[in-house]
Amino acid sequence: MAEHTSSSTTIEAAPADVMAVIADFARYPDWTGEVKEAEVLKTDERGRAEQVRLVMDAGAIKDDQTLAYTWSGEHEVSWTLVKSQMLRSLDGSYLLRPAGDGTTTEVTYQLTVDVKIPMLGMIKRKAEKVIIDRALAGLKKRVESGAE
């Protein structure tokens, strides 16, 4: 089994508010940095994204990828790679845990990436850590700013 990288942060907002930002793929280019375009291709019966096309630009890595999303209750979403130009696999998740009086949320982001080009494991995990840390910082800033 592939090794994964994970990290957590605490966001001053209720889990529902955090998940609302995570689920709003159209706004990803506004706060993620690496996502330049996001298009929901398919939704479930509740209107949540099941497949999303993302155009990524992370400096040396530029990619056009499609991800399949699975929503587990109101506090967890995971995704897997459907297709990509640069990646062999990509599995990730956000897990939200209410903290304190329900106005604070602990967010854990887990990610496993396998690229089509050869890359040392420690370099790959460092890249995963950078992606996770940037995503969590962007998510925290976006949620706590109350941006609509």
Secondary structure by P-SEA (a helix, b strand, c coil): cbbbbbbbbbbcccaaaaaaaaacccccccccccccccccccccccccccbbbbbcccccccccbbbbbbbccccbbbbbbcccccccccccbbbbbbcccccbbbbbbbbbbbbcccccaaaaaaaaaaaaaaaaaaaaaaaaaccc
